[in-house]
């Protein structure tokens, strides 16, 4: 028997109602969603999943390269057994997992999909976006090279400064750096999943629901901008919203801007998606640089629950 089939996802749960599954980004963990869980718990049964190597979910131990389907299968183990339908919300790598989960494993059951700066980097190569693909590959090669050598601090510094902005690593305390390094280790395998996928964008356009919301910063990093452009062109029926200045980590640094968009989208009937967001400007100004606010990657750095939110933790 495949050992992966025996692994169950660790997750946090809150609320009751229609099921919403939250899938975190690399370097984060389920607790990155603590504020969104608080915002949704009165209307939804929310479950925030820990992917391989985060929280209480075992790390990736297979000798074979990790795939998006492997992560999607893991997320499925956290679904309530009585859930006939489900909404999915994914940030960055979690968005790519959510896309794969919909198409490969939950066809017909997912009613809404929310993608927050999703990162299916392989689409850049398929679409001939050479500069953007090369930029993503540079970061991938750094993590792979220095991770294999056990020089994780070197990989972590480049990763932090790339996604968080220049001097992000320098501005961390020693304790925060140690947490960041440990949280980066699952990313070594996640690059295989997000780079080795082969589903063409035309197939995503057919398979993913019309009730899909894609949120991005118009000034985000080049690979994410190009991925957003590819999806806009191939999936014009989706809903698109921009948070100017939010940055890639806006779900963590600017939940005050991201969460209302997600909640409004999830609360409407599928046919009313665009109507529900019509009064929200296409581009939302953050009013401040996203990194003026402190944040820490890593599940261990996000351990304090919000007041009034009871988390149900499962293994």
Backbone as numpy.savetxt, mean C-alpha at the origin, in Angstrom:
# Nx Ny Nz CAx CAy CAz Cx Cy Cz
2.90 -30.85 0.90 2.07 -29.65 0.90 2.95 -28.40 0.90
2.56 -27.39 0.14 3.27 -26.12 0.11 3.17 -25.46 1.49
4.35 -25.17 2.09 4.36 -24.57 3.41 3.66 -23.22 3.44
3.70 -22.49 2.31 3.06 -21.18 2.27 1.56 -21.28 2.51
0.98 -22.39 2.10 -0.47 -22.54 2.25 -0.90 -22.67 3.71
0.06 -22.95 4.59 -0.24 -23.10 6.01 -0.11 -21.80 6.79
0.47 -20.77 6.16 0.71 -19.51 6.85 -0.55 -18.65 6.85
-0.89 -18.13 8.00 -2.04 -17.25 8.15 -1.56 -15.83 8.45
-2.26 -14.86 7.92 -1.86 -13.47 8.13 -2.26 -12.98 9.51
-1.38 -12.26 10.12 -1.68 -11.49 11.32 -2.43 -10.23 10.89
-3.42 -9.82 11.67 -4.15 -8.61 11.29 -4.75 -7.93 12.50
-5.13 -6.67 12.31 -5.87 -5.90 13.29 -7.30 -5.75 12.80
-8.26 -5.79 13.71 -9.65 -5.65 13.32 -10.37 -4.63 14.18
-11.36 -3.97 13.60 -12.18 -3.00 14.34 -13.50 -2.81 13.61
-14.55 -2.50 14.35 -15.83 -2.13 13.75 -16.66 -3.30 13.28
-17.80 -2.96 12.69 -18.71 -3.96 12.12 -19.40 -3.36 10.90
-19.87 -4.23 10.04 -20.52 -3.79 8.81 -19.85 -4.41 7.60
-19.99 -3.79 6.42 -19.32 -4.29 5.22 -17.81 -4.38 5.45
-17.20 -5.37 4.85 -15.78 -5.65 5.10 -14.88 -4.75 4.25
-13.91 -4.13 4.91 -12.87 -3.35 4.23 -11.52 -3.92 4.66
-10.71 -4.34 3.70 -9.38 -4.85 3.96 -8.35 -3.78 3.62
-7.43 -3.52 4.54 -6.38 -2.51 4.36 -5.04 -3.21 4.21
-4.31 -2.86 3.15 -3.04 -3.53 2.84 -1.93 -2.48 2.83
-0.98 -2.63 3.70 0.03 -1.61 3.97 1.13 -1.57 2.91
1.92 -0.51 2.98 3.08 -0.34 2.11 4.29 -1.06 2.69
5.36 -1.13 1.90 6.62 -1.64 2.42 7.08 -0.76 3.59
7.78 -1.39 4.54 8.37 -0.66 5.67 7.34 -0.16 6.68
6.10 -0.61 6.60 5.08 -0.04 7.47 4.47 -1.09 8.40
3.52 -1.86 7.92 2.80 -2.78 8.77 1.37 -2.32 8.98
0.56 -3.19 9.53 -0.87 -2.94 9.67 -1.18 -1.68 10.47
-0.32 -1.33 11.40 -0.62 -0.19 12.28 -0.47 1.15 11.58
0.02 1.16 10.35 0.02 2.43 9.61 -1.40 2.93 9.38
-2.39 2.02 9.48 -3.78 2.35 9.18 -4.56 2.74 10.43
-3.91 2.95 11.56 -4.66 3.11 12.81 -5.66 4.26 12.75
-5.30 5.37 12.11 -6.23 6.51 12.04 -7.37 6.23 11.07
-7.07 5.58 9.96 -8.14 5.24 9.02 -9.09 4.23 9.64
-8.57 3.29 10.40 -9.45 2.35 11.10 -10.40 3.08 12.03
-9.90 4.07 12.71 -10.75 4.85 13.62 -11.83 5.58 12.84
-11.48 6.09 11.66 -12.44 6.82 10.83 -13.51 5.91 10.23
-13.18 4.64 10.02 -14.09 3.74 9.31 -14.87 2.80 10.23
-14.44 2.65 11.47 -14.97 1.57 12.30 -16.46 1.70 12.60
-17.03 2.91 12.52 -18.46 3.05 12.80 -19.33 2.55 11.65
-18.75 2.43 10.46 -19.52 2.04 9.28 -19.09 0.72 8.67
-17.90 0.23 9.02 -17.34 -0.94 8.35 -16.67 -1.88 9.34
-16.60 -3.13 8.92 -15.76 -4.12 9.60 -14.39 -4.04 8.93
-13.44 -3.45 9.61 -12.13 -3.15 9.02 -11.10 -4.17 9.50
-10.32 -4.68 8.57 -9.20 -5.55 8.91 -7.94 -5.04 8.20
-6.92 -4.75 8.98 -5.63 -4.30 8.44 -4.65 -5.46 8.54
-4.16 -5.91 7.41 -3.36 -7.12 7.32 -1.87 -6.80 7.45
-1.14 -7.68 8.08 0.32 -7.64 8.06 0.82 -8.61 6.99
1.54 -8.10 6.01 2.11 -8.93 4.95 3.30 -9.71 5.50
3.92 -10.52 4.67 5.03 -11.36 5.11 6.13 -10.53 5.78
6.48 -10.93 7.01 7.57 -10.28 7.73 7.18 -9.11 8.59
5.89 -8.78 8.65 5.42 -7.64 9.44 4.51 -8.14 10.57
4.56 -7.42 11.70 3.71 -7.79 12.82 3.94 -9.22 13.23
2.84 -9.99 13.37 2.94 -11.39 13.74 2.92 -12.35 12.57
2.95 -11.84 11.35 2.99 -12.72 10.18 4.43 -13.20 9.95
4.62 -14.50 9.76 5.99 -15.01 9.55 6.68 -14.35 8.37
8.00 -14.27 8.44 8.76 -13.72 7.33 8.78 -14.69 6.16
9.15 -14.19 5.00 9.21 -15.01 3.78 10.39 -15.97 3.90
10.11 -17.28 3.81 11.15 -18.29 3.98 11.34 -19.17 2.75
10.52 -18.97 1.74 10.61 -19.82 0.56 11.88 -19.52 -0.23
12.42 -20.54 -0.89 13.58 -20.36 -1.76 13.20 -19.75 -3.10
11.92 -19.78 -3.43 11.46 -19.22 -4.69 11.18 -17.74 -4.55
11.31 -16.96 -5.64 11.00 -15.54 -5.56 9.56 -15.30 -5.14
9.36 -14.30 -4.34 8.01 -13.94 -3.92 7.23 -13.36 -5.10
5.93 -13.60 -5.14 5.07 -13.04 -6.18 3.93 -12.27 -5.54
3.29 -11.43 -6.35 2.11 -10.73 -5.85 1.01 -11.71 -5.50
0.95 -12.83 -6.22 -0.06 -13.82 -5.91 0.18 -14.45 -4.54
1.44 -14.63 -4.17 1.75 -15.14 -2.83 1.21 -14.21 -1.76
1.43 -12.91 -1.94 0.94 -11.94 -0.96 -0.59 -11.87 -0.99
-1.17 -11.97 -2.18 -2.63 -11.93 -2.28 -3.26 -13.12 -1.57
-2.64 -14.28 -1.71 -3.13 -15.48 -1.04 -3.06 -15.30 0.48
-2.00 -14.67 0.94 -1.87 -14.40 2.37 -2.97 -13.48 2.87
-3.24 -12.40 2.14 -4.30 -11.46 2.53 -5.64 -12.18 2.62
-5.85 -13.10 1.73 -7.13 -13.83 1.71 -7.37 -14.60 3.00
-6.31 -15.03 3.67 -6.48 -15.78 4.92 -7.04 -14.91 6.03
-6.98 -13.60 5.88 -7.51 -12.69 6.89 -8.94 -12.26 6.62
-9.50 -12.68 5.51 -10.89 -12.33 5.19 -11.85 -13.03 6.14
-12.87 -12.34 6.63 -13.90 -13.03 7.41 -14.56 -14.12 6.56
-14.84 -15.24 7.16 -15.37 -16.38 6.41 -16.76 -16.10 5.82
-17.48 -15.17 6.41 -18.84 -14.88 5.95 -18.90 -13.66 5.03
-17.77 -13.20 4.53 -17.74 -11.99 3.70 -18.03 -12.34 2.24
-19.25 -11.98 1.80 -19.60 -12.21 0.40 -18.98 -11.16 -0.51
-18.84 -9.95 0.02 -18.22 -8.86 -0.74 -17.17 -8.19 0.14
-16.27 -7.48 -0.50 -15.19 -6.83 0.24 -14.71 -5.61 -0.54
-14.27 -4.59 0.19 -13.58 -3.44 -0.39 -12.11 -3.53 -0.01
-11.23 -3.16 -0.92 -9.80 -3.22 -0.67 -9.18 -1.83 -0.76
-8.28 -1.54 0.18 -7.52 -0.30 0.17 -6.04 -0.67 0.28
-5.22 -0.20 -0.66 -3.81 -0.52 -0.61 -2.94 0.68 -0.88
-1.84 0.78 -0.14 -0.88 1.88 -0.32 0.42 1.33 -0.88
0.90 1.92 -1.98 2.20 1.59 -2.56 2.26 0.10 -2.89
3.16 -0.66 -2.27 3.22 -2.10 -2.52 1.89 -2.76 -2.19
1.22 -2.28 -1.15 -0.09 -2.83 -0.81 -1.11 -2.62 -1.91
-0.95 -1.53 -2.68 -1.84 -1.31 -3.81 -1.62 -2.35 -4.89
-0.36 -2.70 -5.15 -0.08 -3.74 -6.14 -0.63 -5.08 -5.70
-0.52 -5.40 -4.41 -1.09 -6.64 -3.89 -2.60 -6.63 -4.03
-3.22 -5.49 -3.75 -4.67 -5.38 -3.88 -5.12 -5.60 -5.32
-4.39 -5.05 -6.27 -4.73 -5.25 -7.68 -4.67 -6.72 -8.04
-3.61 -7.39 -7.60 -3.45 -8.81 -7.92 -4.50 -9.66 -7.23
-4.81 -9.31 -6.01 -5.81 -10.08 -5.26 -7.16 -10.03 -5.94
-7.53 -8.84 -6.40 -8.80 -8.70 -7.09 -8.87 -9.58 -8.32
-7.88 -9.45 -9.18 -7.92 -10.12 -10.48 -7.77 -11.62 -10.34
-6.85 -12.05 -9.47 -6.48 -13.45 -9.43 -7.33 -14.29 -8.49
-7.83 -13.70 -7.41 -8.38 -14.53 -6.36 -9.78 -14.15 -5.88
-10.21 -12.91 -6.09 -11.51 -12.49 -5.55 -12.41 -11.92 -6.63
-12.29 -12.39 -7.82 -13.09 -11.86 -8.92 -14.58 -11.93 -8.59
-15.27 -10.80 -8.74 -16.71 -10.74 -8.50 -17.09 -10.43 -7.07
-16.15 -10.54 -6.14 -16.46 -10.30 -4.73 -16.05 -8.91 -4.27
-15.11 -8.29 -4.96 -14.64 -6.97 -4.57 -15.50 -5.90 -5.22
-16.09 -5.06 -4.41 -16.99 -4.02 -4.93 -16.29 -2.69 -5.14
-15.24 -2.43 -4.35 -14.51 -1.16 -4.47 -13.02 -1.40 -4.23
-12.22 -0.60 -4.93 -10.78 -0.67 -4.81 -10.24 0.74 -4.65
-9.40 0.95 -3.64 -8.74 2.24 -3.43 -7.23 2.03 -3.51
-6.58 2.72 -4.44 -5.14 2.61 -4.66 -4.49 3.94 -4.29
-3.61 3.92 -3.30 -2.92 5.11 -2.84 -1.47 5.02 -3.31
-1.15 5.77 -4.37 0.19 5.76 -4.95 0.69 4.32 -5.16
-0.11 3.53 -5.85 0.23 2.13 -6.10 1.51 2.02 -6.92
2.24 0.90 -6.76 3.58 0.82 -7.35 3.87 -0.43 -8.21
3.02 -0.83 -9.12 3.37 -1.94 -10.01 4.45 -1.52 -11.00
5.70 -1.51 -10.53 6.81 -0.97 -11.31 7.00 -1.67 -12.65
6.65 -2.94 -12.73 6.85 -3.68 -13.97 6.11 -3.05 -15.15
5.02 -2.31 -14.86 4.26 -1.65 -15.93 5.12 -0.61 -16.64
6.10 -0.05 -15.93 6.99 0.94 -16.55 7.78 0.31 -17.68
8.29 -0.88 -17.45 9.05 -1.57 -18.49 8.14 -1.96 -19.64
6.96 -2.47 -19.33 6.01 -2.87 -20.37 5.61 -1.68 -21.24
5.54 -0.51 -20.65 5.06 0.68 -21.36 6.18 1.54 -21.93
7.41 1.07 -21.82 8.52 1.80 -22.40 8.91 3.07 -21.66
8.59 3.14 -20.37 8.97 4.32 -19.56 10.36 4.05 -18.98
11.38 4.18 -19.84 12.73 3.71 -19.50 13.34 4.45 -18.31
13.22 5.76 -18.28 13.84 6.53 -17.20 13.21 6.20 -15.85
11.89 6.12 -15.84 11.19 5.81 -14.59 11.51 4.40 -14.12
11.57 3.46 -15.06 11.89 2.08 -14.69 13.31 1.98 -14.16
14.24 2.69 -14.79 15.63 2.67 -14.33 15.75 3.23 -12.92
14.97 4.27 -12.61 15.01 4.85 -11.27 14.53 3.84 -10.23
13.45 3.14 -10.55 12.95 2.11 -9.62 13.96 0.98 -9.49
14.58 0.59 -10.60 15.57 -0.48 -10.56 16.79 -0.11 -9.73
17.17 1.15 -9.75 18.30 1.59 -8.93 18.03 1.33 -7.45
16.82 1.64 -7.01 16.48 1.41 -5.61 16.39 -0.08 -5.33
15.78 -0.80 -6.24 15.70 -2.27 -6.09 17.09 -2.88 -5.98
18.00 -2.47 -6.84 19.35 -3.04 -6.84 20.09 -2.71 -5.55
19.85 -1.52 -5.02 20.48 -1.14 -3.76 20.02 -2.05 -2.63
18.72 -2.26 -2.51 18.19 -3.12 -1.45 18.69 -4.55 -1.62
18.68 -5.04 -2.85 19.14 -6.41 -3.11 20.63 -6.56 -2.81
21.44 -5.62 -3.28 22.88 -5.72 -3.11 23.29 -5.66 -1.64
22.87 -4.61 -0.96 23.33 -4.42 0.41 22.58 -5.33 1.39
21.35 -5.71 1.04 20.66 -6.69 1.85 21.36 -8.03 1.83
21.80 -8.46 0.65 22.52 -9.73 0.52 23.83 -9.71 1.29
24.45 -8.54 1.37 25.71 -8.40 2.09 25.52 -8.21 3.59
24.25 -8.05 4.01 23.97 -7.79 5.41 24.23 -6.36 5.81
24.46 -5.49 4.84 24.72 -4.07 5.12 23.41 -3.29 5.02
22.51 -3.60 5.92 21.15 -3.08 5.82 21.07 -1.58 6.06
21.97 -1.03 6.86 21.92 0.40 7.12 22.17 1.21 5.86
23.03 0.70 4.99 23.30 1.39 3.72 22.05 1.39 2.84
21.40 0.23 2.76 20.17 0.14 1.97 19.08 1.00 2.58
18.99 1.00 3.91 17.94 1.75 4.59 18.09 3.25 4.37
19.32 3.73 4.37 19.54 5.16 4.16 19.04 5.60 2.79
19.37 4.83 1.75 18.92 5.20 0.41 17.41 5.07 0.30
16.84 4.03 0.89 15.39 3.81 0.84 14.66 4.95 1.53
15.13 5.33 2.71 14.48 6.40 3.47 14.54 7.72 2.75
15.72 8.05 2.21 15.87 9.33 1.53 15.12 9.37 0.21
14.96 8.21 -0.43 14.23 8.18 -1.70 12.75 8.44 -1.47
12.15 7.71 -0.55 10.70 7.84 -0.35 10.35 9.00 0.58
11.21 9.31 1.50 10.89 10.32 2.50 11.50 11.69 2.25
12.39 11.78 1.27 13.03 13.05 0.98 14.44 13.10 1.55
15.25 13.99 0.97 16.65 14.11 1.37 16.77 14.35 2.88
17.75 13.69 3.47 18.09 13.83 4.89 17.09 13.14 5.82
16.16 12.37 5.28 15.23 11.64 6.15 15.99 10.71 7.10
16.99 10.01 6.57 17.79 9.10 7.39 18.62 9.87 8.41
19.21 10.94 7.95 20.06 11.75 8.83 19.27 12.30 10.01
18.02 12.61 9.80 17.20 13.23 10.84 16.58 12.23 11.81
16.81 10.94 11.58 16.28 9.92 12.49 17.22 9.73 13.67
16.63 9.44 14.82 17.43 9.05 15.99 17.99 7.65 15.76
18.93 7.26 16.57 19.52 5.92 16.45 18.46 4.84 16.63
17.54 5.06 17.57 16.48 4.08 17.80 15.58 3.96 16.58
15.24 5.08 15.98 14.38 5.06 14.80 15.09 4.40 13.63
16.40 4.63 13.51 17.15 3.99 12.44 17.15 2.47 12.60
17.34 2.01 13.83 17.33 0.56 14.07 15.98 -0.05 13.71
14.91 0.65 14.07 13.57 0.18 13.72 13.38 0.14 12.21
13.85 1.18 11.55 13.72 1.27 10.10 14.46 0.13 9.42
15.68 -0.14 9.87 16.48 -1.21 9.27 15.75 -2.55 9.37
15.22 -2.86 10.54 14.52 -4.14 10.71 13.27 -4.22 9.83
12.56 -3.09 9.70 11.33 -3.08 8.91 11.61 -3.16 7.42
12.85 -2.85 7.01 13.18 -2.89 5.58 13.41 -4.31 5.08
13.75 -5.23 5.94 14.18 -6.56 5.50 13.14 -7.31 4.66
11.84 -7.23 4.94 10.88 -7.90 4.04 10.89 -7.35 2.63
11.32 -6.08 2.47 11.32 -5.45 1.16 12.27 -6.14 0.19
13.27 -6.83 0.71 14.21 -7.58 -0.14 13.44 -8.53 -1.06
12.40 -9.16 -0.55 11.61 -10.14 -1.31 10.47 -9.47 -2.08
9.99 -8.35 -1.57 8.86 -7.66 -2.22 9.24 -7.14 -3.60
10.51 -6.80 -3.80 10.93 -6.34 -5.12 10.69 -7.40 -6.18
10.90 -8.67 -5.84 10.64 -9.74 -6.80 9.17 -9.75 -7.20
8.31 -9.59 -6.21 6.88 -9.63 -6.46 6.43 -8.51 -7.39
6.95 -7.31 -7.17 6.46 -6.15 -7.90 7.18 -5.95 -9.24
8.35 -6.57 -9.40 9.08 -6.46 -10.66 8.82 -7.61 -11.61
8.48 -8.79 -11.08 8.34 -9.98 -11.91 6.91 -10.23 -12.38
5.96 -9.42 -11.95 4.57 -9.55 -12.42 4.53 -9.31 -13.93
3.56 -9.93 -14.60 3.49 -9.83 -16.06 2.15 -9.36 -16.59
1.14 -9.19 -15.73 -0.19 -8.81 -16.20 -0.15 -7.49 -16.94
-0.57 -7.44 -18.20 -0.56 -6.17 -18.94 -1.63 -5.22 -18.42
-1.39 -3.93 -18.59 -2.32 -2.93 -18.07 -3.69 -3.07 -18.71
-3.74 -3.52 -19.96 -5.04 -3.71 -20.63 -5.88 -4.77 -19.91
-5.21 -5.75 -19.33 -5.94 -6.77 -18.58 -6.44 -6.22 -17.25
-5.62 -5.37 -16.60 -6.11 -4.73 -15.38 -7.36 -3.91 -15.68
-7.37 -3.22 -16.81 -8.52 -2.39 -17.17 -9.79 -3.23 -17.29
-9.64 -4.46 -17.75 -10.81 -5.35 -17.89 -11.20 -5.99 -16.57
-10.21 -6.32 -15.74 -10.47 -7.12 -14.56 -10.84 -6.32 -13.31
-10.24 -5.15 -13.16 -10.48 -4.38 -11.94 -11.79 -3.61 -12.04
-12.43 -3.34 -10.91 -13.77 -2.73 -10.94 -13.75 -1.29 -11.41
-14.85 -0.89 -12.02 -14.99 0.53 -12.38 -14.95 1.40 -11.13
-15.41 0.85 -10.03 -15.40 1.59 -8.77 -14.02 1.51 -8.14
-13.07 2.14 -8.80 -11.69 2.20 -8.31 -11.30 3.67 -8.16
-10.71 4.00 -7.01 -10.20 5.35 -6.74 -8.68 5.27 -6.68
-8.00 6.12 -7.46 -6.55 6.21 -7.41 -6.18 7.60 -6.90
-5.44 7.64 -5.80 -5.03 8.90 -5.18 -3.52 9.02 -5.31
-3.05 10.20 -5.73 -1.62 10.41 -5.90 -1.28 11.89 -5.69
0.00 12.13 -5.52 0.54 13.49 -5.47 1.05 13.81 -6.88
0.59 14.88 -7.52 1.04 15.19 -8.88 2.55 15.43 -8.96
3.18 15.72 -7.84 4.62 15.96 -7.81 5.38 14.83 -7.11
4.80 13.66 -7.08 5.44 12.53 -6.44 6.63 12.07 -7.26
7.27 11.01 -6.83 8.45 10.49 -7.50 8.12 10.00 -8.91
9.11 10.12 -9.80 8.90 9.83 -11.21 8.25 8.47 -11.48
8.72 7.37 -10.91 8.07 6.09 -11.22 6.58 6.06 -10.88
6.21 6.66 -9.75 4.80 6.66 -9.36 4.00 7.58 -10.28
4.56 8.71 -10.66 3.87 9.60 -11.61 3.61 8.88 -12.94
4.60 8.15 -13.40 4.45 7.45 -14.68 3.46 6.31 -14.58
3.47 5.59 -13.48 2.48 4.52 -13.28 1.07 5.10 -13.26
0.90 6.22 -12.57 -0.41 6.88 -12.54 -0.84 7.28 -13.94
0.08 7.80 -14.74 -0.24 8.19 -16.12 -0.65 6.98 -16.95
0.04 5.87 -16.77 -0.29 4.64 -17.50 -1.70 4.18 -17.15
-2.02 4.19 -15.87 -3.35 3.74 -15.43 -4.44 4.72 -15.87
-4.16 6.01 -15.83 -5.14 7.00 -16.31 -5.49 6.75 -17.78
-4.50 6.47 -18.57 -4.73 6.27 -19.99 -5.52 4.99 -20.26
-5.21 3.94 -19.52 -5.83 2.64 -19.79 -7.12 2.44 -19.02
-7.33 3.17 -17.94 -8.51 2.98 -17.08 -9.21 4.32 -16.86
-9.71 4.95 -17.91 -10.33 6.27 -17.77 -11.63 6.25 -16.98
-12.19 5.06 -16.78 -13.44 4.96 -16.03 -13.25 5.06 -14.52
-12.04 4.98 -14.06 -11.76 5.10 -12.63 -11.91 6.55 -12.16
-11.89 6.72 -10.84 -11.89 8.04 -10.23 -10.47 8.37 -9.80
-10.02 9.60 -10.13 -8.65 10.02 -9.82 -8.69 11.29 -8.97
-7.92 11.28 -7.89 -7.77 12.45 -7.05 -6.30 12.69 -6.74
-5.94 13.97 -6.64 -4.56 14.34 -6.37 -4.46 15.11 -5.06
-3.39 14.85 -4.32 -3.09 15.60 -3.10 -1.74 16.27 -3.32
-1.77 17.52 -3.71 -0.54 18.24 -4.03 0.30 18.44 -2.77
1.55 18.00 -2.83 2.44 18.16 -1.70 2.30 17.09 -0.64
1.40 16.14 -0.85 1.22 15.10 0.16 2.38 14.14 0.23
3.03 13.91 -0.92 4.14 12.97 -0.95 3.68 11.53 -0.95
4.63 10.65 -1.17 4.30 9.23 -1.28 3.76 8.67 0.03
4.20 9.20 1.14 3.79 8.67 2.43 2.59 9.41 3.02
1.79 10.03 2.19 0.64 10.80 2.67 -0.31 10.00 3.56
-0.56 8.70 3.30 -1.44 7.98 4.22 -0.95 7.99 5.67
0.39 8.12 5.85 0.95 8.22 7.19 1.10 9.65 7.66
1.57 10.53 6.76 1.90 11.89 7.17 0.73 12.85 7.06
-0.21 12.58 6.16 -1.37 13.47 5.96 -2.68 12.69 5.94
-2.96 11.92 6.99 -4.25 11.22 7.04 -5.44 12.18 7.04
-5.20 13.43 7.45 -6.28 14.42 7.44 -6.75 14.71 6.02
-5.90 14.48 5.03 -6.28 14.68 3.64 -6.69 13.39 2.95
-6.00 12.31 3.26 -6.25 11.04 2.59 -7.52 10.37 3.10
-7.69 10.31 4.40 -8.78 9.53 4.97 -10.18 10.00 4.56
-10.45 11.31 4.50 -11.78 11.72 4.04 -12.09 11.27 2.61
-11.08 11.27 1.73 -11.29 10.77 0.37 -11.67 9.30 0.38
-10.92 8.52 1.15 -11.17 7.08 1.21 -12.55 6.80 1.80
-12.88 7.46 2.89 -14.16 7.21 3.55 -15.33 7.60 2.65
-15.25 8.76 2.01 -16.34 9.19 1.12 -16.53 8.21 -0.02
-15.43 7.71 -0.56 -15.51 6.78 -1.68 -16.12 5.44 -1.26
-15.72 4.95 -0.10 -16.22 3.66 0.36 -17.69 3.70 0.76
-18.17 4.85 1.20 -19.54 4.94 1.72 -20.59 5.04 0.62
-20.20 5.29 -0.61 -21.18 5.45 -1.68 -21.45 4.14 -2.39
-22.58 4.08 -3.06 -22.85 2.95 -3.93 -21.89 3.01 -5.11
-21.52 1.85 -5.66 -20.54 1.84 -6.75 -20.86 2.78 -7.90
-22.13 2.90 -8.26 -22.48 3.74 -9.41 -22.39 5.23 -9.09
-22.24 5.56 -7.79 -22.23 6.97 -7.39 -20.84 7.48 -7.02
-19.79 6.74 -7.40 -18.45 7.09 -6.95 -18.06 8.51 -7.31
-18.20 8.86 -8.58 -17.78 10.19 -9.02 -18.66 11.27 -8.40
-19.93 10.96 -8.23 -20.86 11.92 -7.64 -20.47 12.22 -6.20
-20.01 11.16 -5.47 -19.68 11.34 -4.05 -18.48 12.24 -3.85
-17.60 12.34 -4.85 -16.38 13.13 -4.71 -16.41 14.40 -5.54
-17.55 14.75 -6.11 -17.60 15.87 -7.04 -17.29 17.20 -6.37
-17.60 17.31 -5.06 -17.35 18.58 -4.38 -15.93 18.68 -3.84
-15.15 17.61 -3.98 -13.76 17.64 -3.56 -12.92 18.01 -4.76
-12.08 19.06 -4.68 -11.27 19.45 -5.84 -10.45 18.30 -6.37
-10.23 18.34 -7.69 -9.43 17.29 -8.32 -8.05 17.23 -7.70
-7.49 18.39 -7.38 -6.21 18.45 -6.70 -6.39 19.13 -5.36
-5.95 18.48 -4.29 -6.07 19.01 -2.94 -4.70 19.48 -2.50
-4.60 20.73 -2.07 -3.32 21.25 -1.59 -3.12 20.84 -0.15
-1.94 20.35 0.13 -1.68 19.88 1.49 -1.48 21.02 2.47
-1.05 22.18 1.97 -0.85 23.31 2.86 0.48 23.29 3.58
1.21 22.19 3.46 2.53 22.09 4.10 3.27 20.94 3.47
4.57 21.00 3.54 5.36 19.88 3.07 5.04 18.67 3.93
4.81 17.54 3.27 4.40 16.35 4.01 5.41 15.95 5.06
6.67 16.24 4.83 7.69 15.78 5.75 8.02 16.80 6.83
7.19 17.86 6.92 7.25 18.72 8.09 6.72 17.98 9.31
5.96 16.90 9.06 5.40 16.13 10.15 6.24 14.87 10.34
6.56 14.56 11.59 7.39 13.41 11.86 6.61 12.12 11.66
7.29 11.13 11.13 6.69 9.80 11.05 7.81 8.79 11.11
7.46 7.57 11.46 8.43 6.50 11.54 7.87 5.31 10.80
8.69 4.72 9.94 8.30 3.49 9.30 8.42 2.34 10.29
7.80 1.23 9.97 8.00 0.02 10.75 6.89 -0.23 11.73
6.47 -1.50 11.80 5.35 -1.85 12.66 5.65 -1.53 14.12
6.87 -1.75 14.55 7.18 -1.51 15.96 7.14 -0.04 16.31
7.26 0.81 15.29 7.22 2.25 15.56 5.80 2.79 15.57
4.84 1.92 15.31 3.45 2.35 15.22 2.59 1.57 16.20
3.09 1.39 17.40 2.44 0.49 18.33 1.38 1.14 19.21
1.33 2.46 19.26 0.38 3.10 20.16 -0.98 3.23 19.49
-2.03 2.59 20.02 -3.35 2.72 19.44 -3.94 4.09 19.70
-4.85 4.50 18.85 -5.53 5.77 19.09 -6.50 5.64 20.24
-6.69 6.70 20.98 -7.68 6.68 22.06 -9.06 6.34 21.51
-9.76 5.46 22.20 -11.13 5.14 21.81 -11.26 4.08 20.76
-10.12 3.57 20.21 -10.19 2.56 19.17 -9.72 1.24 19.75
-10.63 0.29 19.80 -10.28 -1.04 20.32 -9.84 -1.91 19.14
-8.57 -2.31 19.16 -8.06 -3.18 18.11 -8.24 -4.63 18.53
-8.74 -5.45 17.64 -8.75 -6.89 17.84 -7.56 -7.44 17.09
-6.58 -7.99 17.79 -5.38 -8.49 17.15 -5.47 -10.00 16.98
-5.10 -10.45 15.79 -5.22 -11.86 15.46 -3.90 -12.36 14.90
-3.66 -13.64 15.09 -2.47 -14.27 14.54 -2.89 -15.48 13.72
